[in-house]
Amino acid sequence: MIRVLRVDDRLLHGQVAVAWTNYFKVDVILIANDKLITDAAMQTAFKLAAPPEVTLSMKSLAGAVMVINNPKHSQRKIMIITKNMEDAMYLCNNTDEEIKDVLIGGLRSSKDKKQINMNSYMGAEDIVILKNMEKKGIKLTMQADPTSKKLSGSEIIKIYESAVI
């Protein structure tokens, strides 16, 4: 069972490994990222960051789709992590409606992105993806950690539309 898909450009770090793993009571962290599967140093770092009681799985996007769609994993409590909204949408579009909640976390600033909250910036393409996910019935929220203010998808859009680059 997919508990949540988290979008965080740092993928796995202490806050995700501890706070969100405990909050969602997951037993598997599935990192879906095409670059990660060829980066041995990053894989080692993530293995060290993962809590010992949680199984860490690192897959390409296509590999993650196979895991998510495999019925043998239906009893697991899985948190998926992607680096960006595009990868999150790819997983949502290629899985059997298993992903119902997307939690947007840290997304760094870059050209043409607007600040949504203290840790997250989004561009026009991110907002289009967010709106498409909502049309599919996926619940989107933005929250840095379980104790911080939670923004809904509509609040994210409203902030984006009123923000200036």
C-alpha positions as CSV (number, residue, x, y, z in Angstrom):
1,M,0.0,0.0,0.0
2,I,1.4,3.4,-1.0
3,R,1.1,5.7,2.0
4,V,2.5,8.7,0.2
5,L,4.6,9.9,-2.6
6,R,7.0,12.7,-1.5
7,V,8.5,15.1,-4.0
8,D,11.9,16.4,-2.6
9,D,14.8,17.4,-4.7
10,R,17.2,16.1,-2.1
11,L,15.5,12.7,-2.1
12,L,16.4,11.1,1.2
13,H,17.7,13.1,4.0
14,G,17.3,13.2,7.8
15,Q,14.0,14.9,7.9
16,V,12.5,12.4,5.5
17,A,14.2,9.4,6.9
18,V,13.1,10.1,10.5
19,A,10.1,12.5,10.7
20,W,8.1,11.4,7.6
21,T,8.9,7.7,8.0
22,N,7.6,7.7,11.5
23,Y,4.7,9.9,10.7
24,F,3.4,7.6,7.9
25,K,4.6,4.5,9.7
26,V,6.2,3.1,6.6
27,D,8.3,-0.1,6.3
28,V,9.7,0.7,2.8
29,I,11.2,3.8,1.3
30,L,11.2,3.5,-2.5
31,I,13.4,6.1,-4.1
32,A,12.5,6.5,-7.8
33,N,15.2,8.3,-9.8
34,D,16.9,7.4,-13.0
35,K,20.2,9.1,-12.1
36,L,20.5,7.5,-8.7
37,I,20.6,3.9,-10.1
38,T,24.0,4.7,-11.8
39,D,25.5,6.7,-8.9
40,A,27.2,4.4,-6.4
41,A,28.2,7.2,-4.1
42,M,24.7,8.5,-3.8
43,Q,23.4,5.0,-3.2
44,T,25.8,4.5,-0.3
45,A,24.8,7.8,1.2
46,F,21.2,7.0,1.1
47,K,21.8,3.5,2.6
48,L,23.5,5.3,5.5
49,A,20.6,7.8,5.9
50,A,17.8,5.2,5.9
51,P,16.5,4.1,9.3
52,P,17.6,0.5,10.1
53,E,14.0,-0.7,10.6
54,V,12.9,0.4,7.1
55,T,13.7,-1.4,3.9
56,L,15.3,1.0,1.3
57,S,14.7,0.3,-2.3
58,M,16.3,2.5,-5.1
59,K,14.9,2.0,-8.6
60,S,14.7,3.7,-11.9
61,L,11.3,5.3,-12.7
62,A,10.4,2.2,-14.8
63,G,11.6,-0.1,-12.0
64,A,9.6,1.8,-9.4
65,V,6.5,1.4,-11.6
66,M,7.0,-2.4,-11.6
67,V,7.4,-2.5,-7.8
68,I,4.2,-0.3,-7.3
69,N,2.2,-2.4,-9.7
70,N,3.3,-5.7,-8.3
71,P,0.6,-7.2,-6.0
72,K,3.1,-8.9,-3.8
73,H,4.0,-5.5,-2.3
74,S,0.4,-4.6,-1.5
75,Q,0.8,-5.4,2.2
76,R,3.8,-3.2,2.6
77,K,3.6,0.4,3.8
78,I,5.5,2.3,1.2
79,M,6.7,5.9,0.9
80,I,7.9,6.8,-2.6
81,I,10.3,9.7,-3.1
82,T,10.9,11.4,-6.4
83,K,13.2,14.4,-7.1
84,N,10.6,16.5,-9.0
85,M,7.0,16.9,-10.1
86,E,7.7,15.4,-13.5
87,D,8.9,12.1,-12.0
88,A,5.9,12.1,-9.6
89,M,3.5,12.5,-12.5
90,Y,5.3,9.7,-14.5
91,L,4.7,7.4,-11.6
92,C,1.0,8.5,-11.1
93,N,0.4,8.0,-14.9
94,N,2.0,4.6,-15.0
95,T,0.6,2.9,-11.9
96,D,-2.8,1.5,-11.3
97,E,-4.1,4.4,-9.4
98,E,-2.1,3.2,-6.4
99,I,-0.8,6.7,-5.6
100,K,-3.5,8.8,-3.9
101,D,-1.5,11.3,-1.9
102,V,1.4,13.5,-3.1
103,L,3.4,15.4,-0.5
104,I,5.5,18.2,-1.9
105,G,8.6,19.0,0.2
106,G,11.8,20.8,-0.6
107,L,12.1,22.1,-4.1
108,R,15.0,24.4,-4.6
109,S,14.9,27.8,-6.2
110,S,15.9,28.2,-9.8
111,K,15.3,30.5,-12.7
112,D,11.6,31.1,-13.5
113,K,10.4,29.5,-10.2
114,K,8.3,31.2,-7.5
115,Q,8.6,30.7,-3.8
116,I,5.7,28.9,-2.3
117,N,6.9,28.4,1.2
118,M,10.2,28.6,3.0
119,N,11.6,25.5,1.4
120,S,9.8,25.2,-1.9
121,Y,9.8,26.9,-5.2
122,M,7.6,25.9,-8.2
123,G,7.6,26.8,-11.8
124,A,4.7,27.0,-14.3
125,E,5.3,23.4,-15.4
126,D,5.1,22.2,-11.8
127,I,1.7,24.0,-11.4
128,V,0.4,22.4,-14.6
129,I,1.4,19.0,-13.3
130,L,-0.2,19.7,-9.9
131,K,-3.5,20.7,-11.6
132,N,-3.4,17.5,-13.7
133,M,-2.8,15.4,-10.7
134,E,-5.7,17.0,-8.9
135,K,-7.9,16.3,-11.9
136,K,-7.0,12.6,-11.5
137,G,-8.2,12.7,-7.9
138,I,-4.8,12.8,-6.3
139,K,-4.6,14.8,-3.1
140,L,-1.7,17.2,-3.1
141,T,-0.2,19.0,-0.1
142,M,3.0,20.8,0.6
143,Q,4.6,20.5,4.0
144,A,8.3,20.6,5.1
145,D,7.8,18.4,8.1
146,P,4.9,16.9,10.0
147,T,4.7,19.8,12.5
148,S,4.8,22.6,9.9
149,K,1.9,24.3,8.2
150,K,0.3,22.2,5.5
151,L,-0.7,23.8,2.2
152,S,-3.4,22.3,0.0
153,G,-3.1,22.1,-3.8
154,S,-5.5,25.1,-4.2
155,E,-3.5,27.1,-1.7
156,I,-0.2,26.3,-3.5
157,I,-1.8,27.5,-6.8
158,K,-3.1,30.7,-5.1
159,I,0.3,31.5,-3.7
160,Y,2.0,30.7,-7.0
161,E,-0.4,33.0,-9.0
162,S,0.1,35.9,-6.6
163,A,3.9,35.5,-6.3
164,V,6.4,37.5,-8.3
165,I,9.7,36.0,-9.7
